[in-house]
Amino acid sequence: MVTLGDSVPAGTGCGCTAFPELYAQHQGAVSVNLAATGLTSADVYAELDEPAVRESLRHADEVLLMIGANDVADAFTDPDSVAAGAAEVRTNVRAIIEGIQRIHPTNVVVLGYWNVVRDGKVANSSYGTDGVEASTEATRAINDALAAAADADGTIYLSTEPAFHGPDGSQDPTPLLLTDGDHPDSAGHIAIEQLLPQLG
């Protein structure tokens, strides 16, 4: 099982077992987690040219892909920047999926975000009401782009919002996040992993 993406699937800052490894254990598979902090959708697309990445993908029974937050995180309060970033995410993620399938036809799962920036109590104190609303809009734009890019045979889009915000969107995600309000803690990674077995 190969994972591509940013700091969330990489487990940055958690000091715990990240959700790709938890999912691989659940499936009885070997995890090759190539996700890394700070990557954008363009970075992941470029990775497909790296020999080591291509070799890992040639042996993948499933690929988890979670990318796009960093494409808009620095300018999430600017609607024009968000729109442009979301369009780029849709183009790049579609190209990533097609590139994976050219290397080795396999199942691809594209994961969305509960928030592309901070969330919970940290977001409320850092952004204020307008900033929190902007983060919600930016997250929706990226998730829409990811879902659109995943609209192809052999590709599944999976929302992570129920894990953090609950089935009706009213749950406070703070207990599932690190103190930065951005990355999942151990409980957050478990919550994401618990969504994934539903795919099979």
C-alpha positions in Angstrom: 0.0 0.0 0.0 1.6 3.3 -1.1 0.7 6.7 0.3 1.3 10.0 -1.5 0.6 13.4 0.0 1.4 16.0 2.6 2.0 16.3 6.3 -1.4 14.8 7.3 -0.8 11.3 5.9 2.9 11.7 6.9 1.8 12.0 10.5 3.8 15.2 11.0 4.1 16.2 14.7 2.1 13.4 16.0 4.8 11.0 17.2 2.2 8.2 16.6 1.3 5.6 14.0 -0.2 7.6 11.1 -3.4 6.5 9.5 -1.8 4.9 6.4 0.2 2.6 8.6 -2.9 1.8 10.7 -4.9 1.1 7.6 -2.2 -1.2 6.2 -2.1 -3.1 9.4 -5.8 -3.5 9.3 -5.6 -4.8 5.7 -2.6 -7.1 6.4 -0.5 -5.1 3.9 2.9 -3.5 3.9 2.8 0.3 4.0 5.1 2.5 1.9 4.4 6.0 3.1 5.9 8.6 0.7 3.9 11.6 2.1 6.0 14.5 3.3 5.5 17.9 5.0 4.9 20.9 2.8 4.1 19.2 -0.5 1.6 20.6 -3.0 -0.3 18.8 -5.7 2.4 19.9 -8.2 5.1 18.4 -6.0 3.4 15.0 -5.8 2.8 15.0 -9.6 6.6 15.7 -10.0 7.3 12.8 -7.7 5.9 10.4 -10.3 9.1 10.9 -12.3 11.3 9.7 -9.4 12.5 6.1 -10.0 12.0 5.1 -6.3 8.4 6.4 -6.4 7.7 4.6 -9.6 9.1 1.4 -8.3 6.9 1.5 -5.2 3.9 2.2 -7.3 4.6 -0.8 -9.6 4.0 -3.0 -6.6 1.0 -1.2 -5.1 -2.3 -3.0 -4.5 -3.8 0.3 -3.4 -2.7 4.0 -3.4 -3.8 6.5 -0.8 -3.6 10.1 -2.0 -4.1 13.2 0.2 -2.9 16.4 -1.2 -4.1 20.0 -1.9 -4.2 21.8 1.4 -0.8 23.5 0.9 -1.9 24.7 -2.5 -4.2 27.3 -0.8 -3.1 27.4 2.9 -1.0 30.5 2.6 -3.8 32.5 1.0 -7.0 30.9 2.2 -8.7 34.2 3.0 -8.4 35.4 -0.6 -11.2 33.9 -2.7 -9.4 34.5 -6.0 -6.3 32.7 -4.8 -8.4 29.8 -3.4 -10.3 29.5 -6.8 -7.0 29.4 -8.7 -5.5 26.9 -6.2 -8.5 24.7 -6.4 -8.4 24.6 -10.2 -4.7 23.7 -10.1 -5.4 20.9 -7.5 -8.1 19.5 -9.8 -5.8 19.4 -12.8 -2.8 18.1 -10.9 -4.7 15.4 -9.0 -6.3 14.2 -12.2 -2.8 14.0 -13.7 -1.5 12.2 -10.7 -4.2 9.6 -10.9 -3.6 9.1 -14.6 0.1 8.9 -14.0 -0.3 6.2 -11.3 -2.5 4.2 -13.6 0.0 4.4 -16.4 2.7 3.1 -14.1 0.6 0.3 -12.6 -3.2 0.0 -12.8 -4.4 -0.1 -9.2 -7.1 1.2 -6.8 -6.6 4.8 -5.8 -8.3 6.5 -2.9 -8.3 10.3 -2.8 -8.9 11.6 0.7 -10.5 15.0 1.3 -9.8 17.4 4.2 -11.8 18.3 7.3 -10.0 21.7 7.0 -7.1 22.9 4.8 -5.8 25.0 7.7 -6.4 25.2 11.4 -9.6 24.1 13.0 -11.4 23.9 16.3 -10.5 26.1 19.2 -7.1 27.1 17.7 -8.8 28.3 14.6 -11.4 30.3 16.5 -8.8 32.1 18.5 -6.4 32.6 15.6 -8.8 33.5 12.8 -11.9 34.9 14.3 -15.3 34.5 12.8 -14.4 35.7 9.3 -11.3 33.7 9.1 -13.1 30.5 10.2 -15.7 31.1 7.5 -12.9 31.6 4.9 -11.3 28.4 6.0 -14.6 26.6 5.6 -15.0 28.0 2.1 -11.4 27.1 1.1 -11.8 23.6 2.4 -15.0 23.2 0.4 -13.3 24.4 -2.8 -10.4 22.0 -2.4 -12.6 19.0 -1.5 -14.8 19.8 -4.5 -11.7 19.8 -6.7 -10.5 16.5 -5.2 -13.8 14.9 -5.7 -14.0 16.1 -9.3 -10.5 14.8 -10.0 -11.4 11.4 -8.5 -14.5 11.1 -10.7 -13.0 8.2 -12.8 -13.1 4.4 -12.9 -11.0 2.8 -10.2 -10.8 6.0 -8.1 -12.7 6.6 -4.9 -13.1 10.0 -3.1 -13.4 9.7 0.7 -14.4 12.7 2.9 -12.6 12.9 6.2 -15.1 15.5 7.6 -17.3 13.0 9.4 -14.3 11.8 11.4 -13.6 15.3 12.7 -16.9 17.2 12.5 -19.3 14.3 13.1 -22.1 13.1 10.8 -24.0 16.4 11.1 -21.0 18.7 11.1 -21.5 20.0 14.6 -18.6 18.1 16.4 -15.7 20.1 17.8 -12.6 18.6 16.2 -10.2 20.0 18.9 -9.8 16.6 20.7 -8.6 15.0 17.5 -6.0 17.6 16.7 -2.5 18.5 17.9 -2.0 21.8 19.8 -1.3 23.5 16.4 -4.9 23.0 15.5 -3.8 21.8 12.1 -2.6 18.2 12.2 -4.3 15.1 13.6 -3.1 13.7 16.9 -3.2 9.9 17.6 -7.0 9.9 18.1 -7.3 11.9 14.8 -5.3 9.4 12.8 -7.4 6.5 14.3 -10.5 8.4 13.3 -9.4 8.7 9.7 -8.3 5.0 9.6 -11.7 4.0 10.8 -13.3 5.5 7.7 -11.0 3.6 5.3 -12.1 0.0 5.9 -15.6 1.0 4.8 -14.2 1.1 1.3 -13.7 -2.6 1.1 
